[in-house]
Amino acid sequence: MLLVDGGVLNPVPIAPTFNDRTDLKIAVNLGGAVADVKQVESKAEPANERPFLHQKVAGFIDSLRDGSVAALGLDWGMYDVANQSFDAMQSTIARQKLAAYPPDIIIEIPRNACGTLEFDRADEMIELGRATALQHISN
């Protein structure tokens, strides 16, 4: 069975809460505005030091690439292009959902806080989410 993360089509699943009798609706948008490099410390690593899964996926996608991209002087691999396209799609869907179903509080995590395949950064991302939520709740 092939399963796909529900966030692909519904990155901010707030609509189901509008039939609830809750007093407060909080939405977490993982596709927030790109943060300044100073705000989100990137763990940019050389390709050979990236997590195994990231290396395998990027290597496979890059193997599909032909010389035409290199001839244009672009250094983005197919993985980078696909990832940027996915981010753009997710941001558009999230904005539409939040406009249609406005929550009481929106917690936005910068979309460049973590890469798609950076599972090794889970503890860091959980801490970022906790700190961001505490900032919103204390205001």
C-alpha positions in Angstrom: 0.0 0.0 0.0 1.4 3.4 -0.9 0.6 6.1 1.6 1.1 9.9 1.2 1.3 12.5 4.0 -2.0 14.3 4.3 -0.1 17.6 4.3 0.4 17.2 0.6 -3.2 18.3 0.0 -4.1 19.9 3.3 -1.0 21.4 5.0 -3.0 23.3 7.6 -6.0 21.0 8.4 -8.1 23.5 10.2 -11.5 23.1 8.4 -12.6 20.0 10.5 -12.4 22.1 13.7 -15.1 24.6 12.6 -17.8 22.2 13.5 -16.3 21.8 17.0 -17.5 23.8 20.0 -14.0 24.8 21.0 -13.3 28.2 22.4 -9.9 28.6 20.7 -8.6 27.5 17.4 -4.9 27.4 16.9 -3.3 26.6 13.5 0.3 25.7 12.9 1.6 26.6 9.4 4.9 25.0 8.6 5.1 27.0 5.4 5.6 30.4 7.0 7.7 33.2 5.5 11.3 32.5 4.9 13.3 33.4 7.9 16.5 35.4 7.9 19.6 33.1 8.1 20.3 34.6 11.6 16.9 33.4 12.9 17.2 29.9 11.7 20.6 28.3 11.8 21.0 26.2 8.8 22.9 22.9 9.1 24.2 23.2 5.6 26.5 20.2 5.1 28.6 19.0 2.3 26.8 16.4 0.1 28.8 13.5 1.5 27.8 14.5 5.1 24.1 14.7 4.5 21.7 12.1 6.1 21.7 8.9 4.2 18.1 9.2 2.9 18.8 12.7 1.6 21.9 11.5 -0.2 20.0 8.6 -1.8 17.0 10.7 -3.0 19.1 13.6 -4.3 21.5 11.2 -6.0 18.6 9.4 -7.7 17.0 12.6 -8.9 20.3 14.1 -10.1 20.9 10.9 -12.1 17.8 11.7 -14.2 19.2 15.1 -15.1 20.7 15.7 -18.5 23.4 18.1 -19.6 21.0 20.8 -20.7 20.6 22.2 -17.1 24.4 22.4 -16.6 24.7 24.1 -20.0 22.4 26.9 -18.8 24.8 27.5 -15.8 22.2 26.5 -13.3 23.5 24.5 -10.3 20.1 23.4 -9.0 19.5 19.7 -9.2 16.1 18.2 -10.1 15.6 17.5 -6.4 16.0 21.3 -5.6 13.6 22.2 -8.3 11.0 19.7 -7.2 11.4 20.8 -3.6 10.9 24.5 -4.5 7.8 23.6 -6.5 6.4 21.6 -3.7 7.0 24.5 -1.2 5.3 26.9 -3.5 2.3 24.6 -3.8 2.1 24.0 -0.1 2.3 27.8 0.6 -0.6 28.5 -1.8 -2.8 25.8 -0.3 -2.0 26.9 3.3 -2.8 30.6 2.5 -6.2 29.5 0.9 -7.1 27.3 3.9 -6.2 30.0 6.4 -8.2 32.6 4.5 -11.2 30.4 4.3 -11.1 29.1 7.9 -9.3 31.8 9.9 -8.1 30.5 13.3 -7.9 32.5 16.5 -4.1 32.1 16.6 -1.7 31.3 13.7 1.7 29.9 14.7 3.9 30.2 11.6 7.2 28.2 11.4 9.5 29.5 8.6 9.5 27.1 5.7 13.3 27.2 5.5 13.6 26.1 9.2 14.2 22.5 8.1 14.5 20.6 4.8 12.1 17.9 3.7 14.5 15.1 4.4 16.2 16.4 7.5 14.6 13.9 9.9 17.7 14.0 12.0 16.7 17.5 13.1 13.5 16.5 14.8 14.6 17.5 18.3 15.6 20.9 17.1 12.3 21.4 15.2 10.3 20.4 18.2 12.1 22.9 20.3 11.5 25.6 17.6 7.8 24.8 17.6 7.6 24.9 21.4 9.4 28.2 21.6 7.3 29.7 18.9 4.1 28.5 20.4 5.1 29.9 23.8 5.7 33.3 22.2 2.3 33.4 20.7 0.5 32.2 23.8 2.3 34.7 26.1 1.3 37.7 23.9 
